[in-house]
Amino acid sequence: MHVVKMNIETIQFENNTLRIINQAELPGKFNYLELQTLEEVIKSIKTLQVRGAPAIGIVAAYGLYIHAKNLYNQNMLNQKKIYEGAGLLVHTRPTAINLKWAIDNMLDSFIKVTENSTLEVLDRLKESAIRIHNDDKEACAAIGRYGSGLISDSMNILTHCNAGILATGGMGTALAPVYTANILGKNVHVYVDETRPVGQGARLTYWELNQNRIPATLVTDNMAASLMQSQKIDMVIVGADRIAANGDIANKIGTYGLAVLSKYHRIPFYVAAPTSSIDMNIKCGQDIPIEERSAKEITDFWKIESDEYKVFNPAFDITPNLLISALITEKGIIRKPIKRNLKFITKF
């Protein structure tokens, strides 16, 4: 039995200092990046130095606190500037709802103390950011406990993108059941999709699993069908950047294809995400905004000039709820979405 190295912390906040693992440089270089300004936080999110829906929400929360602290030091802390900073953070990446959820929570704390001293404003914002971070750690652990019950000994699990320690404030979402099953003594093997075009699976998930001694095999994205046909996959677990009220999900591009393949091959397809990823204001997946990223993410890999190619590069796709076996959340396992209410089958 192996022990997950939780000393690998994607986000560190100590002595009012925010540090993140610079994921843009993994796996070749492991280092922490200190973020001291709102501009640096925004850049870290936009350039994927930090990524993963829960992680960017946490970093954005700390970023708003840092912004308020810097404004206070310049004797410029006021409601208008806080809201301006919040607006900039919310629009850094449009698909993951955790980002807006975290900022809304921060603003709620700010509103409650705006008539009091500026020092109390800072204290409240700091407390809120730390609470969001700690709550995510607890949510990840709970997802791991619920999800590990779905995993039997000697299972082969396919995952897509990165939804582990690097994507959250804790032990991950999609990978949390894997880590927990491992801690419980179950032998688990993970097939890791490389996840083109940025390679979050190849660069991040495989590296993370290797750091924690979880047996893993890296495969290209177009190998999934063959693996399933050969009966080498027992289940698929992925994360989610946003979940609509009807249970449709938005996740890294390529997720929908895996769901279709899983349905055809009768393989369980699970989505692991905290309830903060559920957006009850979005009726269905078609209403979720999909981020389109730079053509260079595709063309640079092949060392070709991007202006010579017409490129379509959506970062996410939509998977209909009918293709999803269950949602694994920190509150339980959701089997069937019913209109605008999500029915939990696990009692808690």
Buried (B, 14 or more C-beta within 10 A) or exposed (E): EEEBEEEBBBBBBEEEEBBBBBBBEBBEEEEBBEBEEBEBBBBBBBEBBBBBBBBBBBBBBBBBBBBBBBBBEEEEBBEEBBEEBBEBBBEBBBBBBBBBBBBEBBBEBBEEBEEEEBEEBBBBBBEBBBEBBEBBBEBBBBBBBBBBBBBEEEBBBBBBBBBBBBBBBBBBBBBBBBBBBBBBEBEBBBBBBBBBBBBBBBBBBBBBBBBBEBEBBBBEBEBBBEBBEEEBBBBBBBBBBBBBBBBBBBBBBBBBBBBBBBBEBEBBBBBBBBBBBBBEEBBBBEBBEBBBBEBBBBBEEEEEEBEEEEBEBEBBBBBBBEBBBBBBBBBBBBBEBEEEEBEEEBEE
